[in-house]
Structures are given as C-alpha cells and as structure tokens.
Amino acid sequence: MREVDLRRIDLNLLVALEALLDEKSVTRAAQRLGMSQPAASRALGRLRALFSDALLVDGPGGYVLSARAEEVRPALRKILAGVGEMLEGNTFEPATATGRIRLLIPDLQAAALVPHLLARFAQEAPSLDLDIVAPDPNRFDMLEHGSADAMVALIDDAPAGIHRRRLYDEELVTLMRAHHPALSEKLTLDRFLALEHIVVSVTGVGPAPVDEALALMGRTRRVKLRVPNFFAAVEIAARSDLIMTLPSSLARAAANMRRFVSLPPPLDLRIFTMSLAWHARQQDAPRHVWLRRTIVAAAMDMSSAIKAEG
C-alpha cells in the first residue's frame, strides 16, 4: 500500500465527500454543507483528482456512485464519526455548539414533532441546525455508519447495536373536509368503504394500516390516490370529497385549520408506538445524550399541546 502524505490533503474534503456521496447531487450537497454550488463542484473536482476516480457518474435520473465510491463510503463514515467523537471529548455546551444534527423522521411525524423540537433548539442550542431526512430501507445502516444521528419512527424490531426508547403513542383518525356530504349521516363501515380515500405513502406501494385491518375482515376500500407527503394530502382532501385516515396528532393540526372534521374510523385499528432510535456507539457521547433528552422533551411538549387543545 502506498504511503499517503496527509499534510498535502485538505481533510475538509472528506466532509464534502460524505455529503456528495450521501446526496448524489452537487446542488443538495452544497445546501447541506452551506456552500455555493460552484464551490461544491470544485470540491468534487479535487476529490476526483485525489482518488483518481470519478466517484459520481451519470446514471438514470442523476448521479450514481462509482465502484470506488461504494468501496470507500463505509470507511469514510467511520473516520468522520471518530473525528467528531475525538474532538467532542467529554463535554458538550449546547449554548455555544455549532454544526448540524441529522434526524430520520417520516413526513407525518416530522410535521407534528419538529416544530416543538425547533423551539427546544432555539432555547438551548440556537446555533445548531437541523436536517430532517425521510427514513428509507437503509435507515439502521445510516445510524450505524453515522450518516444520521438518530431516528424517530415506528420500529417493531431493531438489529443488534440499535438502542431505542418509546416516545409517544399515535392512534389513527379519519379526516374529511368540512361540509363533506358524508357528514350528514353516521360514518358506518359500509359508508366508510363506499367513499374514496387518500393514502400518504412515501414509497407509493404497499398496504396502509387501514388496508391491513380491512384484509383481516375480508373487506377492501378504494384508494383513489396515493401521495408522498402529508401536506399534499391535506390540500387535496380540503378541495375534494376524498377522505384520509392518519395519525391523530396531524388530524388535530389539520382540523385546527377549520377546513376539516376529524372522526373515529369505523373499525378497530391498533395504536402505533413511535420510538426514538440511535446506535450504541452514541450512547454516552455528551452531544448525543443532550440530543436524545431534547427529542424526548419535544415529544412531551407535543403531547401536552395536544391535550391542551382538547
């Protein structure tokens, strides 16, 4: 193996490399790093020269990682995580801390929880910034490799090395626009199934909890529309006769817009427990201990606000 003279290498390039490989986009990497797009492009050029490899190559719909990039990515994550832990030491002062926190939170839960989390950040760590990323099938790998600090999600099972704790419970309610024709009568199961539904689905495929419960009863509903996020669903439901069944915390937020009515769905649906998850490597890191405490406090703030609204 050839010896590398680290004195000739700007180690800040490794931070840029991580962002470029994660985002697979010069524009998004620049936004994440807080630099201009031309500066991110120059960093990519220097990295290509350093590694003698393209790193990002053209693929369907944008960039994909080269074989060399895939090879160095795991080691890169460990190196940067280790440097962060080394510099952090045994102390963490939120009031003066800078940098970015990267959290994996589904769109639905982010809409309800993140405003309370931001309020906590403003009080305790005003110079810390926050990146919210939707979890994907590699979500536990992202925690393990340090490309995400923590995750809030529905977690039925977790691999070894992932710690978790309960945050709050969610029940599902049915939302329809105010003055919807179906409000003239009681929402029975037959009437519920006769209506057309919106489902919020990041992937656009797979059954929702309502469909799983209906399947056990030998019944089905018509999912007229699937959308990838909560806000699109709300706007569409407000302007149509489509109805949606979603977590109660978000239904309350939408109902407060005075455009919707929230009703209990006419079938038994299980309560969902939202959990906070992190990697064991972060268990005792002062920065991460503070982060977990802050997320738990934000979840309590959210629950208190919901109770206050009645």
N, C-alpha and C positions, 0 to 999 in steps of 0.2 A: 504494500500500500504506500502510495507516495505521501510524503510529509507536506502538510499544508501550513503556510506561514499565516497565522491568524492576524498578525499585525497588518497585513495588507488587505484585510477584509473588513468592510463595514458591517458589523453584526446587526445593525438596524435592518439590513436587507433581509435577515431571516424573519423578522416581524412582517415585512412586506410580503415575503414568500408565503407565509402562513395564510395571510389574507387572500392572496391571489389564488392559492390552491383551494381554499375553502369556498370562495365566491365564484371561481371560474369566470370572472369578469373583471376587467380593469376598472370599469366605472364603479361597480359595487365595492371593490377592494379599496379604491380611492376614498369613497364615502366612509367606509369603516375605519380607515386609517386617518381620516381628517386631512387629506392632502388633495391636490388637484389631480385631474385625470392625466395631464401630461407628466406630472411627477411620478405617478404610478406606472405609466408607460415606460418612463426612463428606468425606474427600478426593475421592471420586468426585463428590459434590455440588459441591464447589468447582471441580473441573475442568470439570464441565458448564457452570457459570456462566462460567468463564474462556473456554471455547471456544464458548459459545453453541450447544452441540450435546450430544446425549445420550451420544455416544461408545460406550456399551454399550447395546444394545437387545435386547429379548426375541426369542429365536429358538427353533427346535426343540431341546429338551433343555437350554436355558440361554441365556446371553448370546451375542450375536454382535457384531462390530464394525460401527459405522456407517460410512457412506462417508467422513465426515470423519476418523474414527479411522484407517481404512485409509490415508488420504492423509497424515496426519502421522506415522505409525508409522516409516517409514524415516528421516526427518529426526530424529526423537526418538532413535533408536538411535545415530545418528552423533554427535549432540550429547552424549549421556551418555558414550559411549565416549571422545570427545575431551576432555571434562572430566576423566574418570578418568586419561587419559594425561597431561594437563597437570599435575594435582595429584601424580601419582606421581613425576614428574621422572625423574632418572637413578639413583635409589636405591630399594631395597626391603629392608626389615628384617622377615623372616618372624616373628621372635620377638615383635614388637610389632604386627604387621599385624592389622587387623580387617576385617570385611566377609564377603562370601560368594563362593565360587567355584561356577560353574555348569558342570557337565560333562554331555555327552551320552554315555551308555553304555547299551547294551542290557541288559535284565534279567539274562540269563545271565552276561554278563561282569561286570556290577556285583557279583553275588553272590560271585564269586571274587576280584576285584581290589580292591574298595572297602575291605574290612577292612584290607588292607595299606596302602592309601592313607591311611586314617584314622589308623593307627599312625604313619605319617610326619608327618601333620599334628600329632598330639599331641606329637611330639618337637620339631618345628621351628617350627610356627605354631599354637600352642594356641588362639589367639583367632580364627582363620579358620574359617568354617563352610562347609559343602558342600551343594549342591543337585545331585541326580542326576536327570536327565531322559532318558526313552527317546527315541532319535533318531526323527524322522519324515521324510517325503519332503522337507521343507524344511530338512534338517539343515545343509547347506552355507550356506544363506541365514542361518541362525542364527549361524554362525561369522562370516560376512561382516558382519552387522549388529551384532555384539557382544552378542546376547542369550544367547550361550553362550561360554564361554572356550575350551573345547577339546572334542574328541570322541575316544572310543575305540570303534572299530568295525571290521568287515570292510569295507575300502574297495578295490574293484577299480579305480576310476577317480575322479579328483577334478577339479573345474573349476579354471580359472586363478585364482591367488590363494590357493589352499589348499595349505599345506605339510603333509607327513606323514613319519613315520618308523615303521619296524617296531618293534613292542613284543614280541610273542611269538607262537608258533605253537600252534594248537589242532588236535588230532585228535579224531575222534568215536568214542565207545564206546557199547555197548548196556548198559542198566541194567534189571535186573528185581529184584523183591523176593526176599529170602532165602526158600528153600523153595518157589520157584516150580516148578510141575510140569515146565516145560521144561528145568530144570537136570538132569534125570535122564539126558538124552542130549546129545550134541554139538549145538551150535547151527549147523545147516546152513542154507543159504539157503532151502531149502524149509520147514524148521521155522520160520525167522525170518518168512517170509511168511505162514505159517499162523496166527501169533499176531496179536493186536490191539494197535495202537500208540497212544501218546500223542505229539502234536507240540506243542511250545511255539512259539506264533506270536503276535506282538503284534497283527498285523492280522487274524488269523483266516482269511486266504486265502493262496493261492499255494503252490507246491510247496516242500518242505523239501529239503535236500541229498540225503537218502536217496532221496527220490522221483525226483529228477533223475537220480541214478545208476541207479536201477532202470529208469527210462524208456529209458535207453540200452541196457539189456539186454532190453527188451521185457517187463519184469515190473512188477507193481504190488503194493502192500501195502494192507491195510485200516487206515486211520487212524480208529480208533474215536472219538477225542476230540482236539479242539484246545483248548488253554488259553492264556491270555495271559502267564503267567509261570511261572518255574521252580519256585517253592515250591508252587504249586497242583499242578503235575505230580508233584512228589516225593510229596506226601501221598496223591494218588490212586493212584500206582503202588505205594506201600507197602501199600495196602489192597485191591489188586485184582490180576488177572493181566495187566493191560496192561503193555507194556514201552515203553521210550523210548530213543532214541539221541540223545546230547547231547555237548557238549564235555567232554573228559577231566578238566579241572580241576574241573568241577562234579560229574562222576560220582564222583571221588575223595572230594569233600566229602560226598556222599550216602552213599557206601559206608562212610565212617567212622561213620555213624550205626548201623552193624551191621544195618541193615534191608534192605540191597541187595547184589547181586552184580554186578560190572562185567565185561563180556566184550567181546572184539573183534567188531565186526559181521562177518557172513559175506559181505561184499562190499567191493570197493575203494572207499574214499571219500577224497577229496582232503584234504590238510591245509590248514587255514584260517589265514591270517596276520592277526592283529589289529594295527591300526595306530593311532597317535596322530596326530590331525589338528588344525590350527589355521590361522587366517588370517594371511596375510603381514603384515598391519598390526601383529600382535602379536609379530613375530619377535624384535625387540630390546628389547621392554618388560621391565624387570627383574622385575616381578611375574610375568610370563608365562614368562620364562626359568626362574625358580625353579619355577613350577608344572610345566613340562614335565620338568625334571630330577626332580622329586618323583614324577611319574607313572611315569617310566622306572624309578626306584629301586623303587617299589612293585611294578611288574611283575617286576623281578628278585627281590624278596622272595618274591613268589608262586611263581615258578618254583623258587626254592631250597627253599621249603616243600614243594612237590610232590615234588621229588627226595628230600628227607629222609624223606618218608613212604613212599618206595619204589615 
